[in-house]
Amino acid sequence: MKYIDRIANIAVIVGVVVFLFLVFRGEFRKSKDLREPPSNLVGETVRLPGVQIPRDRDSLFLAVSTTCHFCEESMPFYKQIVDKSRGRINIVAVLPQPQQEAERYMQSRGVEANQVVSANLDAMGVRGTPTVLLVDGSGKVKHAWTGRLDEKGQKDLLEIVLPKAQS
């Protein structure tokens, strides 16, 4: 009986040590970080090979994935942005999938971005999809949103990105 008690005590100690290691290493924080606004991206410069950012207007980068159900749920809103912008803002869709797959996906959802790019999202500092970045003509991130936006989040984004398009 004492042998089983010792084994149980050792198992509890090992479990606590592993738990504390994971907590201090930050393993339990990773899923939470994806839901927090990526404010660390504001002020950073977006540089992706093959992407031309017009100097005379802002660009909206849509970081999405064909395998992300939140991206799929956000597509009608992204189509609304394209329709309301009437060309006043450059829209760039960035997907980690191969170029042809990325183009087919965006086209089939009716989101006619000015550019569709296949790229590693880490190159933009993006850790989760969907992420939307408002970038000025020099490539500097002015605003960032992450996740599927609720109605208030969508309204806020539209007011910042297209303030005159709200009428």
URZISUL-V393837 format. One record per backbone hydrogen bond with DSSP energy under -0.5 kcal/mol. CO is the residue of the C=O (numbers start at 0). NH is the residue of the N-H. E is the energy in kcal/mol with one decimal. If there is no record, write none. Layout:
# URZISUL-V393837
co->{CO CO}
nh->{NH NH}
e->{E E}
This chain:
# URZISUL-V393837
co->{0 1 2 3 4 5 6 7 8 9 10 11 12 13 14 15 16 17 18 19 20 21 21 25 25 26 28 29 31 31 36 37 38 40 43 44 47 49 50 51 53 57 58 58 59 59 60 60 61 61 62 62 63 64 66 67 68 69 70 71 73 73 74 75 76 77 78 79 80 81 84 89 89 90 90 91 91 92 92 93 94 97 98 99 100 101 102 103 104 105 106 109 110 114 116 116 119 120 120 121 129 130 131 132 132 133 133 134 135 138 139 140 142 144 146 149 150 151 152 153 154 155 156 157 161 162 163}
nh->{4 5 6 7 8 9 10 11 12 13 14 15 16 17 18 19 20 21 22 23 24 25 26 28 29 29 32 33 34 35 38 40 41 43 140 46 50 51 52 53 56 89 60 134 61 91 62 132 63 93 129 130 95 67 68 71 72 73 74 74 76 77 78 79 80 81 82 83 84 85 87 59 91 113 114 61 93 94 116 63 118 101 102 103 104 105 106 107 108 110 109 111 112 92 94 118 122 123 125 124 146 62 144 60 134 141 142 58 138 45 135 42 133 131 148 153 154 155 156 157 158 159 160 161 164 165 166}
e->{-1.9 -2.3 -2.2 -2.5 -2.5 -2.6 -2.4 -2.2 -2.3 -2.7 -2.5 -2.4 -2.4 -2.5 -2.5 -2.7 -2.2 -2.4 -2.4 -2.6 -1.8 -1.3 -2.0 -1.2 -0.8 -0.6 -2.2 -1.0 -1.5 -1.0 -2.6 -2.4 -0.9 -2.2 -3.1 -0.5 -2.0 -0.6 -0.6 -0.6 -0.7 -2.3 -0.6 -3.3 -0.6 -2.8 -0.7 -2.4 -0.9 -2.9 -0.7 -1.9 -0.6 -1.3 -0.6 -1.9 -2.2 -1.2 -1.0 -0.8 -0.6 -2.1 -2.6 -1.9 -2.1 -2.1 -2.7 -2.7 -2.2 -1.0 -2.7 -3.4 -0.5 -1.6 -1.7 -3.1 -0.5 -0.5 -3.2 -1.9 -2.2 -2.6 -2.6 -2.5 -2.4 -2.3 -2.5 -2.8 -1.1 -2.0 -1.4 -1.0 -1.5 -2.8 -2.7 -0.7 -1.6 -1.6 -2.0 -1.3 -3.2 -3.3 -2.5 -3.1 -0.6 -3.6 -1.3 -3.1 -2.0 -3.2 -2.6 -2.5 -2.5 -2.7 -0.6 -2.6 -2.2 -2.7 -2.4 -2.6 -2.4 -1.7 -3.2 -2.7 -1.4 -0.6 -0.7}
